[in-house]
Amino acid sequence: MLRGEILKELSVDAHTADLTLLLTNKHKLEILIASAGYETYQFSIQNKRYIGLGSGEIALFEDN
């Protein structure tokens, strides 16, 4: 269903650290966080890797 979709916007809820990805064709992917003390998610989009931190922040690493 998401094949060929392009990420248009990425947002983090300041209170819950839940992650919302808005894609083309009005698709929305929500990642709900179950723990606030550990790395809660990790995913890659092309050469960028996103890691959800327990503090609610996102660490971003780019492959060269």
N, C-alpha and C positions, 0 to 999 in steps of 0.2 A: 504494500500500500504506500510506503514512503520512498520507494525507489525513484530516483530522479528528483527528489525534493531538494530544495536549497534552503539553508538556514538563513532567515531574515533577521531574527532578533533572539537574544538570549537574555533572560532576566532571572534574578535571585530574589526571593521574598525576604525582606530584612528581618522578619520576625521568626520565620520557620526554616529558612535556608532552602525551601523547596525551589526547584529549578524549572523554568518554563522555556521551551524552545518553540518559537513561532516559525513555521515553514511556509513555503509557497503553497498555493491552493488552499489557504486558510486552515491547514492542518496545525494542530498544537499538540506538543508532547510535554507532559508534566511528569517530573521526577519528584516523588514525595519522599522526604527524608524521615527515617525512622530513628536515627541516633544523632545526638549533637556532640558526641565526644570523639568521634573517629572520622577518618576519610570516608565520606558517604557515597561518592560516585566518582567514576573516572571514565572518560570517553575521548575519542579522537575524531577530529574533522579535518581531513586532508593532513597538513603538517602540524596542526596544533593539538595539544593534549590538555584537557581540562580536568582538574582534580578538585572535587569539593572537599573543603577542609572543615573540621569540627567546629570552627569558629563562625561558620556561615560564609566565609570568603571562598574565592575560587583561585587556585594557582593555575597559571597558564604557562606551558612550555611549548616552544616552537622548535621543530626539527629543521636543521639547516640543510 
